[in-house]
Structures are given as C-alpha cells and as structure tokens.
Amino acid sequence: MTRIVSNADLIAHAADSVAAAIGTRKPTVAIVLGSGLGKLADQIENAVRIGYGDIPGFHVPTVQGHKGELVVGSLAGVQVIAQSGRFHMYEGHAATDSVLPIRVFAALGVKTLIVTNAAGGIRRSFRPGTLMLISDHINLTGRNPLEGAVLPGETRFPDMTVAYDAELRALARRVAAEQGNTLDEGVYCALLGPTYETPAEVRMLERLGADAVGMSTAPEVIVARARGMRCLGISTITNAAAGTSSGVLNHAEVMDVANQVTEKLGRLIIGIISGAASGGT
C-alpha cells in the first residue's frame, strides 16, 4: 500500500489512480457538475466511470443530486473529464479536501475548467431557471484552499483580477445567442452553508454586489487559477434568495429546477467546448 505523507503525495497518488483507470485518454477540459446537473455526464461518449470511493482522498458525497463519480470520454469531439458531484466543506471536509479533484485535473494535464452550480438569485430580476454566467466571485466561506505550504505547480499569490476567463465568457455569450437563449452575467458569492441565508444576510450580500449565492465554486476557481487553468463558471438560478420572494427554501425545489434546466445547460456547455476547440476563443 502506498503511504501518503503530504498533500502533494495525495494529489499524485489520486492522479495516478485516475490515469491508470482511463488509459490513453488525455482530457483537456474538466467540467464540475453541481446539484441536479449531473445528466450532462450521460452524454459523454466512450466513457470510463470511476467512483469516488476508488480514488485516494476522494469522499463519497452525502448530498442528494451529487452522484460521486468521475466520467472521462469525448464530448463535442474533445476529451473531457466530468466531476459528477462535489464533496463540500459543509459536509465536514477541509478546504484542501474539497478542491482535491481540481488539483488532480491539473496533474492530468487539464487546461480549462468549467464549473457549474445551483444558486439562489439575489438580483431581483432573476427567475428560477435563469442561467447566470459568472463574471466574478466573492469568497465568504471563511476558507482559502491555498492556505499552508505552497504545492508544486501552484503560485503563492495567484492573480484573481480576471478569475473567469474573458474570452471564454465572450464565447459563452455567442453560443447562447446562437442557441436562442439569454445568458445573464453576474457576481457569485460563496458561503460555507449548509443553511440557506437569512433575509438579512441576503440584503447584506446584495449591498456587497452579489447577484447569486451558493456553497461552492469559489475555492475550486481559486485553486484552478493558482494552477494556471482557464476558468468559466455558470450558475443555474434555482430559487429566489431568502427575503426576495414570499416563498420558503428547500433542497427539493433546487433539484427540481436544476433538472428542468439541465438540458439547456448541457447544450450550452457542449457548444462552448466545441467553439473553443475550433478556435472560437
């Protein structure tokens, strides 16, 4: 049995495990699929599926809508690796654990990261089912996955001025328009969770400039940027944030709306991957 003595060893061991499972496949794009959005993984061709329980350091998700597997194969003619489900910090995992998949993707040679999530809409014009292109984020989780020793291949102080790649965002807007869809753009705020926000917290976030709120994504993008990866983020607005409507919040509603939008989101992501591969960025 391989003895794991550091985070760097764990990343290398996990990456070796995935590489052995996928053989000659060389994914260049990684897609993180949030709550209820895992159906896109079913469209990946010639797929190899690896359960999280078979990868060193990976945790099996406990949240409904997060399947817990990596899916590697071809999408729009591009070799991709899809992370079907997250393991969140609110489940009791350290920040470094929650971003282990991103570090493994980088070790496998992935250059582009597409992150998706289900989010609450703070902007008053957002309705359930809105797709929001993330232009920037606010990390209020209280955690930073770069804390501690600098890992090989990462920079101590990554620039986050344009954390979400401007060319990929422009491509996403073009693809959405070609598909006859509207793609709003806004700022995503990450909180630790697992509680939904109070109306007072939502009013605070609105004043801070947030357009949507969720419990993921920001730590993943921080690590991806530290590894030099290009990032694109898309939020599915599954509900109005607390206090912006008369309804109450529950995870079943989040799942229901995410399932309704997953086909449209899937077409958008496929179009983006295809466009980027053909030199559209």
N, C-alpha and C positions, 0 to 999 in steps of 0.2 A: 504494500500500500504506500502511495506517495505521501510524504509528510509535508503538510502545509505550514510554513513558518512565517509568512508575511502576506500582505495584500497582493504584492507583486507575484508571489508564488501562486496564490489562489487564482488570480486572473490568468496566468499562464496555464495552470492546470485545467481550468474550465475551458479556455480556448482550445487547448489540445484535445480535450474530450469532444467538443463540438466538431473540430476539424476532422477527427477520426470518424465521426458519425456521418459527415456529409461528403467525405471522399474528395473527388476532384472539383466539386462545386466551389466557386470563389465569389461569394456575394459582395457587391459593391455598394448596395443600398440596404439600410436597415429601416424597418417600419415598426414602431411601437403602437400597438392597438389597445386603446383604452376600453373602459366599461361598455360592454354590449357591442363592441365594434370588431370583434374577432372573426366575423364571417368573411372578411376580405382574405384571410389566410386560406380559405377553402378554394379560392381562385388561383392559387399558386400551382403551377404545373410541375410535374415530375418531382413532387415534394418529398422531402425527408422530414419527419416529425420527431422531435426529441423532447420528451417530458422533462420538466424542471427537476424532478426527482432523480434524473440520470445525469445531471450536470453538477459537478462540485461547486458548492457555495450558493446554488440557486435554491430558493424556497418555493414551496407549493403555495399559490395564492389561496386565501380563505374567503375572498370576496366574490359574490355572485357576478358573473359576466367576465371573469378573468380565468381563462381556461388553464393556463400554466404549461405552455409548450413553445418551443422554437420551431418555425416552419421554414425550410430552406428550399428554394427552387427558382423557377422562372416566372416573371410577371412582366408582361409587355416586352418580352424578349430580353429582359435584364435579370441577372442573377440577384436575388434578394434574400434577406433573412427577416422574418417577421416574428416579433415578440408578442405572442398571443396571451396577454395578461401581464400585469405588474405584480410585484410584491412591494407593498407600501410601507413607509415609515410608521404609519399609524397602526400597522399590524404588529409593531414591536421591533422592527428591523432597524439597524443603524443606517445612517445616510450612505455609508460606503457599500452596504449590502444592497440597498435599493437601486444603485446605479451600476452594480456589477455587470449586468447584461451589456450596458453601453461600452464599458471597458473591454469586454470580451469581443464585441463587434469590431472595435478599433483594432484589437490584436489580430482579428481575422482579415483585416485589410479593408473594412468598410470605410467609405469616404463621405457618404451622405446619410444623414439621419432624418427621417420623417416621423414626428411624434404626433399622436392624436390623443384626445381626451374627451371625456364628458364634463361639461362645466355648467355652472349656474350663470345666468345672464344678469349682469349688473346694469348694463346700458338699457335704458327704458324701452328702446325701440326693438330690442331682441325678442323673438318669439321662440318657443320650443321648436327645434328642428333647424334653427339658423346655423349655418357653418361660418365660423369666425377664423380668419387667417390671423395667426398670432404675429403681431408686429414687434412686440417686446414683452418682457415679463417683469413682475415684481416678486421676489422671493421672500415671503414672510413665514416660511416654515420654521425658522429659527435654527436651521441646519445648513451646512455647506459641505458637500461631498468631497471637497478638496482639502478639508482640514487634515492636519497631520503631515507626515512625511510626503515629499513630492515623489510621485510614482514615475517609473520610466516612461518616456513618451509624453509626459504632461509638463505644462509650464506652471510655475508658481503663481503668476498673476495674469491669467488669460484676459484678453480684451473682450468686453461684452458690449461694445458700442453698437455693433450690428450682430447680435447673437443669432437672429433669424435672417438667413441669407437673403439679401435684397433681390438678387437675380432669380432665385427660386420662388420668391413671393410674386415677382412680376410674372413668371411663368404660370404660377398657380392661378393668378387673376385672368390670364389669357385663356387658359384651359377651361376655367369655369364659364367664361363668356361664350366660348365656342360650344359648350355643352348646354347653353341656355340657362345657366344658373347665376344667381347673385352670390358673391363671396364678400362678406363684410370683413373688416380688418379692425383689430383692436388689441388692447393690452390684457394679458392673462396674469392673474395673481394666484400664486400658490400658497396655500395654508397647510398646516400639518394635518388637520382633521383629527378623528373621524366625524366629529359633529359638524352638521351644517352650520353656517354662520348665523349669528343673530341679526335682526334688522339693524341694530346699532352698528355692528361690525360692517355690514354691507354699506351703510351710509358713509362710514369711515373710508372703506375701500373706494367708493365712488369718488370721494373728495381727493383721494390719492391718485386718481386717474385710471383705475382698473375698469375694464369693460366686462370681464368674466372672471369667475373664481373657481378653483378646483384644488385637488390634493396631490398633484403630481407635476411632471413635465419640467419645471424649472431646474431641479437638481440634475436631471438627465441632460438637459441642454448645457448646463454649466460644465459637466464632465466632457461632453462631446466637443465643446469649444476648446477646452484645455487639451484635447487630443487632436485639434485641428480639423474636425469634421464640419462640413456644411450642414446647417440645420434648417428645417422647415416644420412649423407647427400649425395644426388645425384643431380647433375646439368645436365639438358639437354642443350647442346650447340646448340642454335637455329640460331646463326649467328656469323660471324667473327666480332670482335670488331672493332670500328672505326679506320681506317688507316691501318688495316692489310689486307684489300682487296680493290677492286675498287668499291664495291657496297655502296649503302646508306642503312640506317637502318630504319625499320618501324615495328610497333607492329603486323601488318598483317602477316609479314614474321615470326615473333616469334611464333604466333599462329599456322601457317601452319606447321612449322617444329615440334612443340610440339605435334600437333595432329598426325603427322606421326609416332612419336616415342612412343606415349603413350602406345601402346600395348606391345612393348618390355620392356618398363619400368615397366609396370604392372606385367608382368611375373617375372621380376627380384625381385620386391618387394614381391610378393607372395612367391617366392622361399626363400627369406631371412626370412620372417616371419615363414614359415613352418620349415626351418632349425633351426631357433633359438628355436622354440617350441619343437623340437625333440632333443634338446641338442647339436646342431651343433656349439655353441659358448662356 
